[in-house]
Amino acid sequence: MQILARITASAIIGFSRFITAVKGFWPGGVPHRGQAIYFANHTSNGDFILLWTVLGALRHKTRPVAAADYWLSTPLKRFIGQNVFNAVLIDRDPDTRAHDPIEQMLEALDEGSSLIIFPEGTRNASDEVLLPFKAGLFHLSEKRPDVPLVPAWIENLNRVLPKGEVIPVPFICTVKFGAAIKLEKGEEKPGFLTRAEKMVLALRPEEAST
Amino acid sequence: MNGYHTSLMSLLIGVLAVLITASIVAFLLAQKKGHDDPLVENLTARINAWWVMAGVLGLAFWVGRSGVVILFAACSFAALREFVTLTNVRRADTWMLAGLFYVALPLQYWAVWTDWYGFVSIFIPVYVFLGMPILSAIRGETENFLIRVAEVQWAAMIAIYCISHIPALLSLNLPGFEGRNILLIAFLVIVVQASDVLQYVWGKLMGKRKIAPRLSPSKTVEGFVGGVGSATILGALMWWITPFSPLEAGAMALIIALMGFFGGLVLSAVKRDRGVKDWGATIAGHGGFIDRLDSLIFAAPIFFHLTRFWWSV
């Protein structure tokens, strides 16, 4: 199972490179070192695959946070979600869930893993550039204020496989990372979430060229 | 056949000598100016990428026909991926794009591989030209329709059709030159890339007057004249690997270098239009595939047809 998961991971990464030629851009040209919570925009189910691909060797200690209802729905998705990506699978429905998502994420952090989260909460299929962030990011950094939060912008993946299409079309994708932020002392929830949103938005290519 | 291998071996030694010299110069510059100097850093990255590109091309030549066809098919794929990324295509164009990547591109290179000249020369300008807007129109999205379709037509011509004329040189039937067509590709690629590099070197050494400040601020009149001139002389000196006389080889090299220059200019204009500096970031120091192939894209079809018209039977 372990070997199969590794082969599948390599195949998925190879395929994502073939279709997107994805490249990661870090501030100062060097990847973030050590534990981090990566947070990014979310337009496609392939988002964390791209992040994972550009993280290189860091990916072995990085776990995406994903929706249990999607990734447990079929045996194949379960294999990919649990075995290949080792995702922290959370139940998005507060009425049915047995575990608190924040607790699950804290557990993963305490094991030394880094996390990939999409604070918009759902895939953004709207005309808005970014949906308002959910509070999870704030609660996480309130409980583990020492773990740096690294913003990222994933560009173009929504063009590769628009919602409702079945054939992925090659487009060059990029993942741009920003400087790490932390929750300031006494910073309130709304202010912090707005700041985090702005950090992600500032990484868009449109921002860089103006 | 023996002459072919001697020619290929001499070229290999020549290219190796140039690359080793370039690496030594970059090393000495780095000693003098420091490794962090941006010019030195970029130069080193470029030269290292040249080693890789020369190695890949050499490997393809060694494999022979299938190696060359597969290499340029891969270049077409990468170039097409870069080109469509800069277009206005939207969801309604998915079928058109999928058709281009997964049907048109393999078919074109299959035809190149089987020496089917008629198909290679009309498939994209006729069948793909008419088929793509049909695939897009069926989806019913009319906003910017002409712009979207025209951009993708351009992508198909630039990234598939033009590039496929490099391996298509293998299909030319040149009397007295049988079995040596790979040398034509070597001639084309060496003249085009030498012209690019020499324009850069001449421009850095004595460039003053900008030739197209709005399109390409680094291109100068001095670089253009010096680069094209020395590439022409280089081409004439390489006559012995071609079916041409020294004078003819020089004339061909001149045309190749000029088309290459204008190819760079035109594709720069496309980049400026879309507000990007490079087509991609795949080749360290160079940018994307189209940044490296732009001159070849414009030179290859002209070189192919001139050679076919005057020399082939």
Chai-1 contact restraints between the chains, C-beta under 6 A:
chainA,res_idxA,chainB,res_idxB,connection_type,confidence,min_distance_angstrom,max_distance_angstrom,comment,restraint_id
A,A21,B,T282,contact,1.0,0.0,6.0,A-B,restraint_1
A,K23,B,A281,contact,1.0,0.0,6.0,A-B,restraint_2
A,P162,B,R91,contact,1.0,0.0,6.0,A-B,restraint_3
A,E165,B,T94,contact,1.0,0.0,6.0,A-B,restraint_4
A,I167,B,A98,contact,1.0,0.0,6.0,A-B,restraint_5
A,V169,B,T94,contact,1.0,0.0,6.0,A-B,restraint_6
A,V169,B,L97,contact,1.0,0.0,6.0,A-B,restraint_7
A,V169,B,A98,contact,1.0,0.0,6.0,A-B,restraint_8
A,P170,B,R81,contact,1.0,0.0,6.0,A-B,restraint_9
A,P170,B,F101,contact,1.0,0.0,6.0,A-B,restraint_10
A,F171,B,T85,contact,1.0,0.0,6.0,A-B,restraint_11
A,I172,B,R81,contact,1.0,0.0,6.0,A-B,restraint_12
A,I172,B,E82,contact,1.0,0.0,6.0,A-B,restraint_13
A,I172,B,T85,contact,1.0,0.0,6.0,A-B,restraint_14
A,I172,B,G280,contact,1.0,0.0,6.0,A-B,restraint_15
A,S209,B,G275,contact,1.0,0.0,6.0,A-B,restraint_16
